[in-house]
């Protein structure tokens, strides 16, 4: 339930100021300022606040409203009041117990720091951070290939064709956390369930960026259909907010493309094949216009893996494997909201595979324009299998991130998969060649599904990571930057798993 901020009396403001003065030192350790560098934004206003278990703000809405209101009042006083006044409200509580808090206006970086510190001055607060925005990974397309080189036994292939003699992934479920999915006859038979996890479509609930919205006219529901994330030329150049935070162009249909690489219908005399053609895909929509927020993504991870999310029906098809071909620069230290969600998913038995990113940088030692250390996607979160991209010759794709954080490589340049022809909203089904680590990650997710379908006992996250690295095929050409031990080898991984290795 949304809790609107109230008008706070002078006593509450005075108390908040006193708390700030007395608790600034202890509060500093609870404020994650590095999260403000995460998505390249220059204005903020969507925060994540975690109160300590058992405290009054964690237990009931009245206490929460009082606490967050006092912080807003104190911050307003420190910022000079008037047009600088800040009000805060709770949008919702995440599955992990963190509250998503919105400001009534966009905040500069310095203003956001002031507000975060005032919130953290409350001894009941465990942590405060910026709600990181993430986007689908995609690089400019290479010319379309007629064949899917990634599945074969050639230089850049993963030898899926040999693995299919043993298994095609029947019984395995892969959750694709992405932009949702479109109607496609080469994919529909393998799609089951799904959910739209984007919080809302009301600009009042998307402050300070009113275009970070679901774009489907509603909030969370059981319909994961992708309405499109395109922004027309005229819309883009008539809106300063879009120019600052978004990209203009046709809809990406990113989730549909990724899902096809995982499990497009195969041997049906049309279109493309999937890595695990007998597996099922559960699409979970978290990316809308201009991307999506970490709080929604964290809830999607929990829901997809079979965990409980407040107000959302349980997932009837818990994922054996979760694919996340999404990201953006974020703090070098993994955000706690992701750590918690990923650890919980691993504990429930879901294998989590992520794209390493397309910035041609080291995933763990890169810096942003201000010199702050950043990471990419969830590579630095530990409890994931991070995937770099290779070309048809087996070389590192020029855009692919690299470094010690990479676990394995897979085909990601010029990958043909299911798509849609609509420039804004969905139209007729189509196929398209895309390039990016977004395209590499679902190859590995599909291989993980093949492995789980034959393993005598399902592998854990760390067992899967070890197996894929140990059975990887050597790079057929010299690699200019480290991207793991080799290219994922579906046949070798499946055979090792089937034999209990």
N, C-alpha and C positions, 0 to 999 in steps of 0.2 A: 504494500500500500504506500503511495506517495505521501510524504509528510511535508507540508508546506511550512516554510519558516515563519515564525511569529515576530512581533515587535518586542524587542527585549528591553527591559527596564534598566535604569542606571546601575542598580545594584549588580545585575548580571554582568554588565560591561566592566564594572570596577573589579569584580571577582576575576573575570577573564584576564584583565590586564595584570592583576596581582599574580595569577597563575603563570602568565607569560614571563614576568620578571623573575619569579622564584624558580620556575621550572625550565628555563631556556636551555640550560646545560644538559639536563636529562632528556629534554625533548629532542635535542639535536640528533641523538642516536636513533630516534624513532621516525625521523623524516627522511624519506628517500629522495633527495634532491637530484640524484642522477637520473631518475625517471623523467625529469623535465627535458632531458636531452633526447628522449627516446624517439619521437616521431617527427622531428624537425619543425614542430609547431612554434609559432611566435606568440600565440595566445593560448590560454588554458582556462579551465573552469570545470573539469570533470575529474574528481579525485576519488581515491580509494582509501577508506578509513576502516581500520580494524580495531575494535574495542576488545579488551581483555575478556576472556570467558568468565562468566559469572558476575560481571559488573552491571550496574543498572542500565547504562545505555545499550548494552548488548541484550538485556532481557526485555525491555519494554519501550514502546514508541514515545511515551511522554518524556522519559529520561533522555532518550536519544535526542529528541527535539530540543530539550533544554540545553543539553551539552553542546550540540552543534550550533545552536543559536547563540550561545554565549561566545563561542569561538568567532562566529561571524561578526558579532558586535564589537569584540575586542579588535579584530582585524580592521574593521571599518574605522575605528578610532585611530588606530595606528596609521591608516592610509589617508586620514584627514577628513573623513565623512563626505557629505554632499554627494557629488557625482561618483565619488570613489567608494560609496557605501556598498558593502557586500552582503548578500543574503544567501543562505545555503538551504538546500532541501535534499532529502534522500530520494533517489530514484527507485532503488530496490536493494535487497540484500542478496549477495551471491550465495552459491551453494556452500562455499567455504566459510561463510559467516562474515565476510567483508561487506561493508556498506558502500554503494556507489553514490557519491554526493555531488550535486550540481550547484554551481554558482548561478546567480541571476544575470550575470554579465560576463563577457570575456575578460580574462585577467592577463596582465603581462607576466613575464617570468618572475620579476621581483614581487609583484602582487601575489602571485601564486605561492611563492616562498613564504611570504608573510602569513597568508591564510593557513598554509600547511603547518607552520610552526605554532600558530595559535591553537589549532586543533590538537596538535601533539603535546601542548602544554598541559593538557588534561592527563593526570596520572592514570586514568582508566584506558588511555589510548595505547595500543600495542604498536601500530604502524600507520603511516600516512604516505601515500605516493600518488603520482599522476596516473590516470587511467590511460595506458598506452594505446595509441591507434596503430593498427596494422593494415597492410594492403596485400592483395594477391601478387605473387611474384610473376613477372612476365617481362621478357626482353623483346625487342623488335624481331619479327619473324624472318627466318631464312627462307629461300625459295622452297616451295613445297616438294617433298619427296613423293614418289609414286609408291614406294614400299616402306614398310616399317622396319628399318634396319635393326632397331633395338632388340628385337626378339630372336634374331638368328644367331648363327655360329660364326659370323664374320668378325672382322677386327673389333668393331664396337658393340657387338651384340651381347646379350646376357644369357644366351643359350636356353631361352624359354621353350623353344620347340622341342628340345630334348627332355626338358622337365615334364612337358605335357604328356609324354608317353607313360609317366608315372602317375601324375595328378594334374587336374585342372583347377584345384582349389575348392571342390565341392564341400559344403558345410562351413566354410570360413566366411566371416563377415568383416567388411572393411568400411569404417566410417570415414567419409571424406568431409572434413571441416573446411568450408570454402564459401563460394558465392551461391550455393544451392545447385539446382539442376533444372534442365529443360527437357521437354518431351522429345525423345529420340528413339526411333524404332530399332536402332542398333545397340540400345542400352537399356530400354525400359524393362525388359524381362529380368534383368539382374538388379533392379533397384527395389528396395523394400523399406517401408517406413520413412523415417527422417523427421527433421524438425527445423523450424525457423527460430533461431535463438537470438535474433536481433531484438534488443529490448523494446524499441518503439519507433513509431513514425511521426510522432508529434514533435515538431521543432522545439517546443518548450522542454521536452525531455532529452534534447540533444545539444543543449547549450554547451560551449559557446559556438559550436559549429553547426548551424541548422541543416546542413546538407549531409551530415553523417547520419543518415536515416535509412530505414529499411527500404523505402521506395516502393512498398507494396500496399500502403494505406493502412497498415495495422502493426501490432507488435508481435510478440511471440505467439506462435501457433504451430499446429502440426502439418503445415504446408511448406515444404522446403523449396518450392518452385522459385526459380531465379527470374525476377521481373526485369532484369537488366541493370547494369551499373554505368551505362553510357551517359555522357553529357554532351549536348550538341554545341556547336561552335557559337551560335547566337546566345544560348543560355550561359555558356561559360564567360563570354566576354561582356556580358551585361551584369555580371555579379562578382563583386570584388572578393567575396568570401570564397567562391569557387576557384578564382584565379590564385588565391593564396594557398589553398589547402588541397586542391583536387587536380585531376587531369581531364582534359576534354577529349572526346573521341567516342567511338562506337563501344557498345557493351562488350565485355571480354568473354562472357560465357565460360569463365575460367573453371568453375566447378564441373561443368559438363565435360570439358576437355580432359581434366584430371581423372574424372570418374571413368571415362572411356579407356584411358590407359590402364587403369586398375582392372576393369572387368567388362569391357565391351563384349556383346554377344559374338561368339566365334563359330565358325563353320556354318554360317547361315547364308553363304553365297552373296554377301553384300558388305560394303564398308570395311571396317577395321577389326582387328583382333584385340583382346585384352590380355594383360599379363597373367591374370588368374581368371580365365573365362567362365568358370563354374562357380566362382565366389559371388557373394551378394554385396551390394553397395548400399550403405545408409547415408544419405546426404544430410549434412547439418549446416544450415546457413548461418554464417556469422559476418560475412562481408557484404555490405550494400554500397550505396553511393559514397564514394570517397573512403572506402575501407570499413573497418570495424574496430571495436574496442576490446581490450584485453579482458575486461570483466565478462563480456559475453563469450569470448573465446574460452576462458577458463571454465565457465559453466558448461560450454559445449563439450569440452574434454571430459568433464565429470559425467555428464549425461550419456555421452557416446559410450563410455566404458562401463555403464550400468550403475552409476552412482545416482544419488538423489539430489534434485535441484528444486528448491521451493516453488510451488505453483505449477510445476511441469509434470505431466504423467511420466511414469518410468519408461525407459527405453525397452521395448519388448525384444530388441535384437542387439544385445550388448556386443560391442566390437571386439573381435580378436585382434584387429589391427586398426590403428587410427593414422590417417594421412593428413598432414598439414602443409600444404604448399602455399604458405603465406608468411609474412613477416615484415621487416623493416628494422632500421637500427634501433637499438634499445640499450639500456645500461649494461656495462660489462658484466656486472653481477646479475644473475637471473632474477627477475621480479618474483617476489614471494608468492604472488597469486598464481603464477605459472608453476613454480616449484611444488606448491601444495596440490594443484590439480594433476600435474604429471605424476607425482609420487602416488597419489590415490589411484590413478588409472593403471599404473604399473602394478600396484598391489592387487588390483582386481583382475589382472592378467592380460590387459591390453598392451600390445606392442605399438609404440608411438614412433612414427617416421616423419621427419621434417626436411624441407628444402633448405639448403645451406645459404642461399641468397645469391644475387646476381650483380654484385658490386665489384668483382675482381679484387677483393680484399681478404685479408686474414680474418677469419670469423671471430677470433678471440683477442686480437691485438690492434684492431682498427681504431681510429679516432675520428671524431666529427670535426666540423669546421672550427669549433672553439677549442679543440685539443682534448676534449673529454673522451675517455675510453668508452667504446661502444661494442656491442656484440650484434649478431644477426640472427633473426628468427629466434628459435629456442635452442640453437646449437650449444649455447653456454649454460643450458639448464641441466645438463648431465643425463637426466632420465629420458633421453631420446636417441634415435639413430639418425644422424645428420648426413645428408646426401649431396654430393657435388655432381656436376654435370660433365659429360664427355660427348665427343662428336662421333660421327660414323667411323672415323679412323681410330677411335680409342684415345684420342688426345683430350686434354682438359679444354672444355669450352672456354673461349676467351673471357666470357662474362662471369664464369663460375667463381664463387668464393673458395677459399682454400685454407690450409693450416692444420694444426694439431687437433682442432675441434671436429674435423671431418672423419666420419666412420667408414664411408664406402662411396664409390662413384657409380653412376648409371647413365644411360643415354638421356641427353636433355636438349640436344641441338636438332632442330627440324623434325619434331615428333608429330606425326599425323594422328589425330584422334577425333572423336565426336565433337560437334560444334553446333552453332545456330547461325542462321543468316541474318537475323534481325540486327539493325544498327543501334536501336535503342531498346524497345521491348522485343520479346521473342517472336520469331517468325518461323520459317520452315527449317527443318533439320539440315545439317550440312556436315562437312568435314574440313579440318584446317590443320596446317602445319604451324606449330608454335615452338619456341625455344625458351629455355630457362631451367633453373633447378626445380621449378614447379613441375616440369615434365619429367625430370629425373626421379624425384621422390616417389611418385606413384608406381614406377617400375619396381622399386625396392619394397614398397608396401604390398604390391602384388606378389612378389617373391616370398615375403613373410607369410602371406596368406597360403601360398602353396606349401610352405614348410609346415605351418600349423595343421594343415589338412592331413598330413601324413605322419606327423610326429607321434610316437606312442604316448607321450605325455606332453601337453602344450609347453612350449619353451617360455621362460621368463624373458623380460626385456634384456637383461644382461646376457642370458644364454643365446638369445637371437643375435644380439650384437656380435658376440664372440663367434658364433657359427658363420654369419655372413662375412665377417672379416677373414676368418680362417679358410673359407672355401672360395674366396674371391679369385677371379682369374687375373693373372698379371697384366699390366698395361702393355699393349702391343707396340707402343711407341714411347719415346722418352717423354716424361711429364715435367713441365717447367716449374710447377709449384705442387706441394704435397696435398693430395686429395684422397688419402686413405691407402690401403694396401693394394687396391685393384678395383676392377669392375665387378659388380655383383654377378654371381654365376648361379642362375636358377637351378640348373641340372645338378651341380655339385652340392648345393645347399639342400635340395630335396633328397638326394641320395643319402647324404650324411644324416639328415634328420630321420629318414625312414629306417635307417640302420641303427638308430639309437645313439648316434655319435654326438 
